Amino acid sequence: MIPELVLAETPAQKREAGDFVEKYHSYVGSSRTVGRCMKYLIYGDGTLYGTIWMGSGFKPTPKDILRAVGLTQQQFNLQFNALADNKRFCLNNAPRNFGSRVLKQMRKRVREDWYKRYGDDLRWLVTTVGGGKTGAVYLADNWKKVGLTAGLPKKRRSVSMAWDTAETINDRFVKPTGEDRKIILLTDRI
């Protein structure tokens, strides 16, 4: 079965993608993202099997990513919008090997969709995989493991400078859900 990716453009489609993540994602059950984000609904023979989201990268950029693309942080900053981060990839009851086919379809179209929406040429796609996951679906699509993130500080397991106030950050403690020391995978095959 060949996956069909539909770019979520209407509010209803975007809500459907968000609801799917909140219901089925194994370790990041949040539909909130910061920055650019293109959401795709994933169908197979008319059945909705999942969603995949491509969005802005992150700063500071992990050293392993900079090493893999051969740039310093300052050089990379000038090309920041040439890298997209796979923010969410969530499938439910999908057929065997469907995930790697989804990644292939996404790679075939994301560069053009990114350019149409944002006016930037994509050169790299990156993702992070956490919570004891191996990234097998990405490795099956020939993504390269380039390293690990540094993980979260010991005292503050989970905070967001974008979403939380200083007072909330001081009082907040959230049990980590796969967010600590993620595997970084990268592909330039787009």
Backbone as JSON Lines, residues from 0, in Angstrom:
{"i":0,"aa":"M","n":[0.84,-1.17,0.0],"ca":[0.0,0.0,0.0],"c":[0.89,1.25,0.0]}
{"i":1,"aa":"I","n":[0.58,2.15,-0.9],"ca":[1.35,3.4,-1.0],"c":[0.68,4.47,-0.15]}
{"i":2,"aa":"P","n":[1.42,5.09,0.75],"ca":[0.83,6.15,1.58],"c":[0.51,7.38,0.75]}
{"i":3,"aa":"E","n":[-0.56,8.05,1.14],"ca":[-0.92,9.33,0.53],"c":[-0.82,10.39,1.61]}
{"i":4,"aa":"L","n":[0.0,11.4,1.39],"ca":[0.16,12.48,2.34],"c":[-0.65,13.68,1.88]}
{"i":5,"aa":"V","n":[-1.5,14.18,2.75],"ca":[-2.33,15.34,2.46],"c":[-1.89,16.46,3.38]}
{"i":6,"aa":"L","n":[-1.44,17.56,2.8],"ca":[-1.01,18.72,3.59],"c":[-2.23,19.31,4.29]}
{"i":7,"aa":"A","n":[-2.19,19.38,5.61],"ca":[-3.31,19.93,6.38],"c":[-3.31,21.45,6.21]}
{"i":8,"aa":"E","n":[-4.31,21.95,5.52],"ca":[-4.37,23.38,5.24],"c":[-5.56,24.05,5.9]}
{"i":9,"aa":"T","n":[-6.65,23.33,6.08],"ca":[-7.83,23.92,6.71],"c":[-7.73,23.77,8.22]}
{"i":10,"aa":"P","n":[-8.44,24.63,8.96],"ca":[-8.45,24.46,10.42],"c":[-8.92,23.06,10.85]}
{"i":11,"aa":"A","n":[-9.88,22.49,10.14],"ca":[-10.38,21.15,10.49],"c":[-9.3,20.1,10.29]}
{"i":12,"aa":"Q","n":[-8.54,20.2,9.2],"ca":[-7.45,19.24,8.95],"c":[-6.35,19.38,10.01]}
{"i":13,"aa":"K","n":[-6.0,20.6,10.36],"ca":[-4.97,20.84,11.37],"c":[-5.41,20.31,12.73]}
{"i":14,"aa":"R","n":[-6.7,20.51,13.05],"ca":[-7.25,19.98,14.3],"c":[-7.21,18.46,14.3]}
{"i":15,"aa":"E","n":[-7.53,17.86,13.16],"ca":[-7.5,16.39,13.05],"c":[-6.08,15.85,13.28]}
{"i":16,"aa":"A","n":[-5.08,16.53,12.73],"ca":[-3.69,16.13,12.93],"c":[-3.31,16.26,14.41]}
{"i":17,"aa":"G","n":[-3.71,17.36,15.04],"ca":[-3.42,17.56,16.45],"c":[-4.12,16.54,17.34]}
{"i":18,"aa":"D","n":[-5.37,16.26,17.04],"ca":[-6.12,15.26,17.82],"c":[-5.49,13.89,17.7]}
{"i":19,"aa":"F","n":[-4.98,13.55,16.51],"ca":[-4.36,12.25,16.29],"c":[-3.11,12.1,17.17]}
{"i":20,"aa":"V","n":[-2.3,13.15,17.2],"ca":[-1.08,13.13,18.04],"c":[-1.45,12.98,19.51]}
{"i":21,"aa":"E","n":[-2.41,13.77,19.97],"ca":[-2.79,13.71,21.38],"c":[-3.37,12.35,21.77]}
{"i":22,"aa":"K","n":[-3.99,11.68,20.82],"ca":[-4.6,10.37,21.12],"c":[-3.61,9.22,21.0]}
{"i":23,"aa":"Y","n":[-2.7,9.27,20.01],"ca":[-1.91,8.09,19.69],"c":[-0.39,8.21,19.84]}
{"i":24,"aa":"H","n":[0.16,9.41,19.97],"ca":[1.63,9.49,20.02],"c":[2.14,8.81,21.29]}
{"i":25,"aa":"S","n":[3.18,8.02,21.14],"ca":[3.63,7.18,22.26],"c":[4.35,7.94,23.36]}
{"i":26,"aa":"Y","n":[5.0,9.09,23.06],"ca":[5.71,9.78,24.13],"c":[5.65,11.29,24.07]}
{"i":27,"aa":"V","n":[5.09,11.88,23.02],"ca":[4.9,13.33,22.99],"c":[3.44,13.57,22.62]}
{"i":28,"aa":"G","n":[2.58,13.5,23.63],"ca":[1.15,13.64,23.38],"c":[0.7,15.08,23.37]}
{"i":29,"aa":"S","n":[1.44,15.95,22.73],"ca":[1.09,17.37,22.67],"c":[1.08,17.82,21.22]}
{"i":30,"aa":"S","n":[0.08,18.62,20.9],"ca":[0.0,19.14,19.54],"c":[0.53,20.56,19.46]}
{"i":31,"aa":"R","n":[1.19,21.03,20.5],"ca":[1.75,22.37,20.5],"c":[3.16,22.34,19.95]}
{"i":32,"aa":"T","n":[3.45,23.26,19.05],"ca":[4.8,23.44,18.51],"c":[5.1,24.93,18.47]}
{"i":33,"aa":"V","n":[6.37,25.25,18.32],"ca":[6.81,26.64,18.23],"c":[7.44,26.84,16.87]}
{"i":34,"aa":"G","n":[7.13,27.95,16.2],"ca":[7.73,28.26,14.9],"c":[6.95,27.66,13.75]}
{"i":35,"aa":"R","n":[7.61,27.52,12.64],"ca":[7.0,26.97,11.44],"c":[6.57,25.53,11.67]}
{"i":36,"aa":"C","n":[5.47,25.14,11.05],"ca":[5.06,23.73,11.14],"c":[4.07,23.39,10.04]}
{"i":37,"aa":"M","n":[4.48,22.45,9.2],"ca":[3.59,21.9,8.17],"c":[3.15,20.52,8.65]}
{"i":38,"aa":"K","n":[1.83,20.32,8.67],"ca":[1.27,19.05,9.14],"c":[0.68,18.3,7.96]}
{"i":39,"aa":"Y","n":[1.0,17.02,7.91],"ca":[0.45,16.15,6.87],"c":[-0.41,15.08,7.52]}
{"i":40,"aa":"L","n":[-1.55,14.78,6.93],"ca":[-2.36,13.63,7.31],"c":[-1.94,12.47,6.42]}
{"i":41,"aa":"I","n":[-1.83,11.29,7.0],"ca":[-1.33,10.12,6.26],"c":[-2.47,9.13,6.04]}
{"i":42,"aa":"Y","n":[-2.75,8.87,4.77],"ca":[-3.81,7.93,4.41],"c":[-3.23,6.75,3.65]}
{"i":43,"aa":"G","n":[-3.95,5.64,3.69],"ca":[-3.65,4.47,2.88],"c":[-4.97,3.85,2.48]}
{"i":44,"aa":"D","n":[-5.24,3.77,1.2],"ca":[-6.52,3.25,0.7],"c":[-7.71,3.91,1.38]}
{"i":45,"aa":"G","n":[-7.63,5.23,1.58],"ca":[-8.73,6.0,2.14],"c":[-8.83,5.98,3.65]}
{"i":46,"aa":"T","n":[-7.99,5.22,4.33],"ca":[-8.01,5.14,5.8],"c":[-6.94,6.05,6.39]}
{"i":47,"aa":"L","n":[-7.32,6.83,7.4],"ca":[-6.35,7.68,8.08],"c":[-5.51,6.82,9.02]}
{"i":48,"aa":"Y","n":[-4.2,6.79,8.77],"ca":[-3.28,6.01,9.59],"c":[-2.4,6.86,10.49]}
{"i":49,"aa":"G","n":[-2.3,8.17,10.21],"ca":[-1.41,8.95,11.04],"c":[-1.21,10.37,10.57]}
{"i":50,"aa":"T","n":[-0.16,10.95,11.12],"ca":[0.21,12.33,10.79],"c":[1.73,12.47,10.94]}
{"i":51,"aa":"I","n":[2.31,13.34,10.13],"ca":[3.73,13.67,10.23],"c":[3.86,15.18,10.07]}
{"i":52,"aa":"W","n":[4.69,15.79,10.93],"ca":[4.83,17.24,10.94],"c":[6.28,17.62,10.71]}
{"i":53,"aa":"M","n":[6.49,18.61,9.86],"ca":[7.82,19.15,9.6],"c":[7.81,20.62,9.98]}
{"i":54,"aa":"G","n":[8.81,21.04,10.79],"ca":[8.81,22.41,11.25],"c":[10.21,22.97,11.43]}
{"i":55,"aa":"S","n":[10.24,24.13,12.05],"ca":[11.5,24.83,12.31],"c":[12.45,23.96,13.11]}
{"i":56,"aa":"G","n":[13.73,24.18,12.89],"ca":[14.76,23.53,13.69],"c":[14.79,24.13,15.08]}
{"i":57,"aa":"F","n":[15.88,23.92,15.8],"ca":[15.97,24.41,17.16],"c":[17.34,25.01,17.4]}
{"i":58,"aa":"K","n":[17.36,25.95,18.37],"ca":[18.62,26.61,18.75],"c":[18.75,26.54,20.25]}
{"i":59,"aa":"P","n":[19.92,26.42,20.8],"ca":[21.13,26.21,20.02],"c":[21.1,24.86,19.33]}
{"i":60,"aa":"T","n":[21.71,24.83,18.19],"ca":[21.74,23.61,17.4],"c":[22.7,22.61,18.03]}
{"i":61,"aa":"P","n":[22.24,21.37,18.25],"ca":[23.17,20.37,18.82],"c":[24.45,20.25,18.0]}
{"i":62,"aa":"K","n":[25.57,20.11,18.7],"ca":[26.88,20.04,18.04],"c":[26.95,18.91,17.03]}
{"i":63,"aa":"D","n":[26.28,17.79,17.31],"ca":[26.32,16.67,16.37],"c":[25.67,17.01,15.03]}
{"i":64,"aa":"I","n":[24.64,17.85,15.05],"ca":[24.02,18.29,13.8],"c":[24.98,19.21,13.05]}
{"i":65,"aa":"L","n":[25.58,20.17,13.77],"ca":[26.53,21.08,13.13],"c":[27.68,20.31,12.5]}
{"i":66,"aa":"R","n":[28.19,19.32,13.22],"ca":[29.28,18.48,12.69],"c":[28.82,17.73,11.42]}
{"i":67,"aa":"A","n":[27.61,17.19,11.46],"ca":[27.1,16.41,10.33],"c":[26.9,17.26,9.07]}
{"i":68,"aa":"V","n":[26.48,18.52,9.25],"ca":[26.28,19.38,8.08],"c":[27.51,20.2,7.74]}
{"i":69,"aa":"G","n":[28.55,20.12,8.59],"ca":[29.82,20.77,8.3],"c":[29.81,22.28,8.45]}
{"i":70,"aa":"L","n":[29.05,22.79,9.43],"ca":[28.95,24.23,9.62],"c":[29.15,24.6,11.08]}
{"i":71,"aa":"T","n":[29.62,25.83,11.31],"ca":[29.67,26.36,12.67],"c":[28.26,26.86,13.0]}
{"i":72,"aa":"Q","n":[28.01,27.18,14.27],"ca":[26.69,27.71,14.65],"c":[26.4,29.0,13.89]}
{"i":73,"aa":"Q","n":[27.41,29.87,13.76],"ca":[27.2,31.14,13.04],"c":[26.88,30.9,11.57]}
{"i":74,"aa":"Q","n":[27.57,29.97,10.93],"ca":[27.28,29.65,9.53],"c":[25.88,29.03,9.4]}
{"i":75,"aa":"F","n":[25.56,28.15,10.34],"ca":[24.27,27.49,10.3],"c":[23.12,28.49,10.51]}
{"i":76,"aa":"N","n":[23.34,29.48,11.38],"ca":[22.3,30.49,11.62],"c":[21.86,31.17,10.33]}
{"i":77,"aa":"L","n":[22.79,31.34,9.39],"ca":[22.47,31.97,8.11],"c":[21.65,31.04,7.22]}
{"i":78,"aa":"Q","n":[21.67,29.74,7.52],"ca":[20.93,28.75,6.73],"c":[19.87,28.03,7.57]}
{"i":79,"aa":"F","n":[19.49,28.64,8.69],"ca":[18.59,28.01,9.66],"c":[17.33,27.43,9.0]}
{"i":80,"aa":"N","n":[16.75,28.17,8.07],"ca":[15.49,27.74,7.45],"c":[15.7,26.74,6.31]}
{"i":81,"aa":"A","n":[16.93,26.27,6.13],"ca":[17.21,25.21,5.15],"c":[17.15,23.83,5.81]}
{"i":82,"aa":"L","n":[16.86,23.8,7.11],"ca":[16.74,22.54,7.84],"c":[15.34,22.48,8.44]}
{"i":83,"aa":"A","n":[14.67,21.34,8.27],"ca":[13.36,21.12,8.89],"c":[13.47,19.98,9.88]}
{"i":84,"aa":"D","n":[12.79,20.15,10.99],"ca":[12.76,19.17,12.06],"c":[11.46,18.38,11.98]}
{"i":85,"aa":"N","n":[11.55,17.07,12.02],"ca":[10.36,16.21,12.06],"c":[9.8,16.3,13.48]}
{"i":86,"aa":"K","n":[8.86,17.21,13.68],"ca":[8.31,17.5,15.0],"c":[7.49,16.35,15.57]}
{"i":87,"aa":"R","n":[6.67,15.75,14.75],"ca":[5.83,14.64,15.18],"c":[5.71,13.64,14.02]}
{"i":88,"aa":"F","n":[5.72,12.37,14.37],"ca":[5.45,11.29,13.4],"c":[4.68,10.24,14.18]}
{"i":89,"aa":"C","n":[3.43,10.1,13.86],"ca":[2.55,9.25,14.64],"c":[1.7,8.4,13.71]}
{"i":90,"aa":"L","n":[1.8,7.09,13.88],"ca":[0.98,6.14,13.12],"c":[0.18,5.29,14.1]}
{"i":91,"aa":"N","n":[-0.99,4.85,13.66],"ca":[-1.79,3.93,14.47],"c":[-2.39,2.87,13.56]}
{"i":92,"aa":"N","n":[-2.17,1.61,13.91],"ca":[-2.7,0.46,13.16],"c":[-2.27,0.46,11.7]}
{"i":93,"aa":"A","n":[-1.1,0.98,11.42],"ca":[-0.59,1.04,10.05],"c":[-0.07,-0.33,9.62]}
{"i":94,"aa":"P","n":[-0.14,-0.63,8.33],"ca":[0.41,-1.89,7.82],"c":[1.92,-1.97,8.03]}
{"i":95,"aa":"R","n":[2.43,-3.16,7.99],"ca":[3.86,-3.42,8.17],"c":[4.68,-2.63,7.14]}
{"i":96,"aa":"N","n":[5.77,-2.04,7.57],"ca":[6.69,-1.25,6.74],"c":[6.07,0.03,6.18]}
{"i":97,"aa":"F","n":[4.92,0.41,6.67],"ca":[4.24,1.61,6.18],"c":[5.02,2.87,6.56]}
{"i":98,"aa":"G","n":[5.62,2.87,7.75],"ca":[6.33,4.06,8.25],"c":[7.48,4.5,7.36]}
{"i":99,"aa":"S","n":[8.29,3.55,6.89],"ca":[9.41,3.93,6.02],"c":[8.91,4.41,4.67]}
{"i":100,"aa":"R","n":[7.76,3.89,4.22],"ca":[7.16,4.38,2.97],"c":[6.63,5.81,3.14]}
{"i":101,"aa":"V","n":[6.1,6.1,4.32],"ca":[5.63,7.45,4.63],"c":[6.81,8.42,4.57]}
{"i":102,"aa":"L","n":[7.93,8.05,5.19],"ca":[9.1,8.92,5.18],"c":[9.58,9.18,3.75]}
{"i":103,"aa":"K","n":[9.56,8.16,2.92],"ca":[9.97,8.34,1.52],"c":[9.03,9.32,0.81]}
{"i":104,"aa":"Q","n":[7.72,9.15,0.99],"ca":[6.76,10.06,0.35],"c":[6.95,11.49,0.86]}
{"i":105,"aa":"M","n":[7.18,11.62,2.18],"ca":[7.37,12.94,2.75],"c":[8.61,13.61,2.16]}
{"i":106,"aa":"R","n":[9.69,12.84,2.06],"ca":[10.92,13.41,1.48],"c":[10.7,13.86,0.05]}
{"i":107,"aa":"K","n":[9.87,13.12,-0.69],"ca":[9.62,13.47,-2.1],"c":[8.89,14.79,-2.26]}
{"i":108,"aa":"R","n":[8.08,15.17,-1.28],"ca":[7.27,16.37,-1.49],"c":[7.56,17.53,-0.56]}
{"i":109,"aa":"V","n":[8.23,17.31,0.58],"ca":[8.37,18.37,1.57],"c":[9.19,19.56,1.06]}
{"i":110,"aa":"R","n":[10.18,19.3,0.25],"ca":[11.01,20.41,-0.24],"c":[10.16,21.42,-1.03]}
{"i":111,"aa":"E","n":[9.32,20.91,-1.91],"ca":[8.46,21.79,-2.72],"c":[7.42,22.48,-1.84]}
{"i":112,"aa":"D","n":[6.79,21.73,-0.92],"ca":[5.78,22.32,-0.03],"c":[6.4,23.41,0.85]}
{"i":113,"aa":"W","n":[7.6,23.15,1.36],"ca":[8.31,24.11,2.22],"c":[8.59,25.4,1.44]}
{"i":114,"aa":"Y","n":[9.06,25.23,0.2],"ca":[9.36,26.4,-0.63],"c":[8.09,27.2,-0.94]}
{"i":115,"aa":"K","n":[7.0,26.5,-1.29],"ca":[5.73,27.18,-1.59],"c":[5.21,27.97,-0.39]}
{"i":116,"aa":"R","n":[5.33,27.37,0.79],"ca":[4.78,28.02,1.98],"c":[5.7,29.08,2.55]}
{"i":117,"aa":"Y","n":[7.01,28.8,2.6],"ca":[7.93,29.68,3.33],"c":[8.96,30.38,2.45]}
{"i":118,"aa":"G","n":[9.15,29.93,1.2],"ca":[10.11,30.57,0.31],"c":[11.56,30.19,0.55]}
{"i":119,"aa":"D","n":[11.8,29.11,1.31],"ca":[13.17,28.66,1.6],"c":[13.42,27.29,0.99]}
{"i":120,"aa":"D","n":[14.66,27.08,0.53],"ca":[15.06,25.78,-0.01],"c":[15.54,24.88,1.13]}
{"i":121,"aa":"L","n":[14.94,23.69,1.25],"ca":[15.38,22.73,2.25],"c":[16.6,21.97,1.77]}
{"i":122,"aa":"R","n":[17.55,21.78,2.67],"ca":[18.74,20.98,2.36],"c":[18.82,19.75,3.25]}
{"i":123,"aa":"W","n":[18.27,19.85,4.48],"ca":[18.38,18.76,5.43],"c":[17.07,18.57,6.17]}
{"i":124,"aa":"L","n":[16.83,17.34,6.59],"ca":[15.74,16.99,7.5],"c":[16.38,16.33,8.71]}
{"i":125,"aa":"V","n":[15.88,16.67,9.89],"ca":[16.41,16.11,11.12],"c":[15.25,15.66,11.99]}
{"i":126,"aa":"T","n":[15.52,14.7,12.85],"ca":[14.54,14.3,13.85],"c":[15.29,13.86,15.09]}
{"i":127,"aa":"T","n":[14.59,13.84,16.2],"ca":[15.15,13.28,17.42],"c":[14.2,12.18,17.89]}
{"i":128,"aa":"V","n":[14.77,11.14,18.43],"ca":[14.01,9.99,18.88],"c":[14.38,9.71,20.33]}
{"i":129,"aa":"G","n":[13.41,9.66,21.2],"ca":[13.7,9.47,22.62],"c":[12.95,8.32,23.24]}
{"i":130,"aa":"G","n":[12.99,8.28,24.56],"ca":[12.21,7.33,25.32],"c":[12.55,5.87,25.07]}
{"i":131,"aa":"G","n":[13.83,5.56,24.88],"ca":[14.22,4.17,24.66],"c":[13.91,3.67,23.26]}
{"i":132,"aa":"K","n":[13.53,4.56,22.37],"ca":[13.25,4.19,20.97],"c":[14.57,4.06,20.21]}
{"i":133,"aa":"T","n":[14.55,3.31,19.11],"ca":[15.77,3.11,18.33],"c":[15.82,3.94,17.05]}
{"i":134,"aa":"G","n":[14.67,4.45,16.62],"ca":[14.63,5.16,15.34],"c":[14.62,4.22,14.15]}
{"i":135,"aa":"A","n":[14.17,2.99,14.36],"ca":[14.23,1.95,13.31],"c":[13.54,2.37,12.01]}
{"i":136,"aa":"V","n":[12.41,3.06,12.11],"ca":[11.69,3.46,10.9],"c":[12.53,4.45,10.09]}
{"i":137,"aa":"Y","n":[13.26,5.34,10.75],"ca":[14.12,6.29,10.06],"c":[15.34,5.58,9.47]}
{"i":138,"aa":"L","n":[15.91,4.69,10.24],"ca":[17.08,3.94,9.75],"c":[16.7,3.1,8.54]}
{"i":139,"aa":"A","n":[15.47,2.58,8.51],"ca":[15.0,1.81,7.35],"c":[14.88,2.69,6.11]}
{"i":140,"aa":"D","n":[14.72,4.0,6.32],"ca":[14.66,4.95,5.2],"c":[16.03,5.6,4.96]}
{"i":141,"aa":"N","n":[17.08,5.01,5.55],"ca":[18.46,5.45,5.34],"c":[18.81,6.81,5.93]}
{"i":142,"aa":"W","n":[18.13,7.22,7.01],"ca":[18.57,8.38,7.76],"c":[19.82,7.97,8.51]}
{"i":143,"aa":"K","n":[20.68,8.95,8.81],"ca":[21.94,8.68,9.51],"c":[21.83,9.1,10.96]}
{"i":144,"aa":"K","n":[22.28,8.22,11.86],"ca":[22.39,8.6,13.27],"c":[23.64,9.46,13.4]}
{"i":145,"aa":"V","n":[23.46,10.7,13.87],"ca":[24.61,11.6,13.96],"c":[25.0,11.9,15.39]}
{"i":146,"aa":"G","n":[24.2,11.48,16.38],"ca":[24.6,11.72,17.76],"c":[23.45,11.68,18.73]}
{"i":147,"aa":"L","n":[23.69,12.27,19.91],"ca":[22.7,12.35,20.98],"c":[22.58,13.78,21.46]}
{"i":148,"aa":"T","n":[21.39,14.15,21.91],"ca":[21.24,15.45,22.55],"c":[21.85,15.37,23.94]}
{"i":149,"aa":"A","n":[22.08,16.5,24.55],"ca":[22.7,16.55,25.87],"c":[21.75,16.11,26.97]}
{"i":150,"aa":"G","n":[20.45,16.15,26.74],"ca":[19.49,15.8,27.78],"c":[19.11,17.02,28.59]}
{"i":151,"aa":"L","n":[18.17,16.82,29.49],"ca":[17.67,17.91,30.31],"c":[18.48,18.05,31.6]}
{"i":152,"aa":"P","n":[18.51,19.26,32.18],"ca":[19.21,19.44,33.45],"c":[18.59,18.56,34.54]}
{"i":153,"aa":"K","n":[19.39,18.14,35.51],"ca":[18.92,17.23,36.56],"c":[17.77,17.83,37.38]}
{"i":154,"aa":"K","n":[17.87,19.12,37.76],"ca":[16.85,19.71,38.63],"c":[15.58,20.07,37.89]}
{"i":155,"aa":"R","n":[15.68,20.43,36.65],"ca":[14.52,20.85,35.86],"c":[14.3,19.84,34.75]}
{"i":156,"aa":"R","n":[13.42,18.91,34.98],"ca":[13.21,17.84,34.01],"c":[12.47,18.31,32.76]}
{"i":157,"aa":"S","n":[11.56,19.29,32.86],"ca":[10.84,19.72,31.68],"c":[10.29,21.13,31.87]}
{"i":158,"aa":"V","n":[10.77,22.06,31.08],"ca":[10.25,23.42,31.09],"c":[10.28,23.94,29.66]}
{"i":159,"aa":"S","n":[9.53,24.98,29.41],"ca":[9.54,25.62,28.11],"c":[9.63,27.11,28.28]}
{"i":160,"aa":"M","n":[10.7,27.69,27.81],"ca":[10.88,29.13,27.9],"c":[9.82,29.85,27.04]}
{"i":161,"aa":"A","n":[9.31,29.17,26.01],"ca":[8.33,29.79,25.13],"c":[6.93,29.77,25.74]}
{"i":162,"aa":"W","n":[6.61,28.74,26.52],"ca":[5.24,28.58,26.98],"c":[5.05,28.9,28.45]}
{"i":163,"aa":"D","n":[6.08,28.87,29.26],"ca":[5.95,29.04,30.7],"c":[6.5,30.39,31.15]}
{"i":164,"aa":"T","n":[5.87,30.97,32.18],"ca":[6.39,32.2,32.78],"c":[7.51,31.83,33.75]}
{"i":165,"aa":"A","n":[8.27,32.81,34.19],"ca":[9.37,32.55,35.13],"c":[8.82,31.94,36.42]}
{"i":166,"aa":"E","n":[7.67,32.43,36.89],"ca":[7.07,31.9,38.1],"c":[6.66,30.44,37.92]}
{"i":167,"aa":"T","n":[6.08,30.12,36.79],"ca":[5.66,28.75,36.51],"c":[6.86,27.83,36.41]}
{"i":168,"aa":"I","n":[7.91,28.29,35.77],"ca":[9.12,27.48,35.62],"c":[9.7,27.13,36.98]}
{"i":169,"aa":"N","n":[9.71,28.09,37.9],"ca":[10.25,27.83,39.24],"c":[9.45,26.79,40.01]}
{"i":170,"aa":"D","n":[8.16,26.71,39.76],"ca":[7.29,25.78,40.5],"c":[7.03,24.48,39.77]}
{"i":171,"aa":"R","n":[7.42,24.39,38.53],"ca":[7.02,23.26,37.7],"c":[8.01,22.11,37.75]}
{"i":172,"aa":"F","n":[7.48,20.94,37.87],"ca":[8.28,19.72,37.74],"c":[7.41,18.72,37.0]}
{"i":173,"aa":"V","n":[7.83,18.31,35.83],"ca":[7.07,17.37,35.01],"c":[7.93,16.14,34.79]}
{"i":174,"aa":"K","n":[7.38,14.98,35.06],"ca":[8.11,13.74,34.83],"c":[8.48,13.65,33.35]}
{"i":175,"aa":"P","n":[9.72,13.34,33.02],"ca":[10.11,13.25,31.61],"c":[9.37,12.14,30.89]}
{"i":176,"aa":"T","n":[9.05,12.39,29.64],"ca":[8.33,11.41,28.82],"c":[9.1,11.18,27.53]}
{"i":177,"aa":"G","n":[10.31,10.67,27.65],"ca":[11.09,10.43,26.45],"c":[11.86,11.64,25.97]}
{"i":178,"aa":"E","n":[11.87,12.71,26.74],"ca":[12.52,13.93,26.29],"c":[14.01,13.98,26.62]}
{"i":179,"aa":"D","n":[14.5,13.1,27.46],"ca":[15.88,13.16,27.91],"c":[16.8,12.37,26.98]}
{"i":180,"aa":"R","n":[17.92,12.97,26.61],"ca":[18.95,12.34,25.74],"c":[18.35,11.61,24.55]}
{"i":181,"aa":"K","n":[17.98,12.38,23.58],"ca":[17.39,11.81,22.37],"c":[18.46,11.47,21.34]}
{"i":182,"aa":"I","n":[18.18,10.46,20.54],"ca":[19.01,10.12,19.38],"c":[18.71,11.14,18.29]}
{"i":183,"aa":"I","n":[19.74,11.66,17.63],"ca":[19.57,12.6,16.53],"c":[19.79,11.85,15.22]}
{"i":184,"aa":"L","n":[18.8,11.95,14.32],"ca":[18.9,11.32,13.01],"c":[18.76,12.41,11.96]}
{"i":185,"aa":"L","n":[19.52,12.31,10.88],"ca":[19.57,13.34,9.85],"c":[19.55,12.7,8.47]}
{"i":186,"aa":"T","n":[18.87,13.36,7.54],"ca":[18.95,12.95,6.14],"c":[19.11,14.17,5.27]}
{"i":187,"aa":"D","n":[19.92,14.04,4.24],"ca":[20.04,15.09,3.25],"c":[19.52,14.56,1.91]}
{"i":188,"aa":"R","n":[18.79,13.46,1.95],"ca":[18.25,12.83,0.74],"c":[16.85,13.36,0.45]}
{"i":189,"aa":"I","n":[16.74,14.66,0.23],"ca":[15.42,15.22,-0.08],"c":[15.41,15.76,-1.48]}
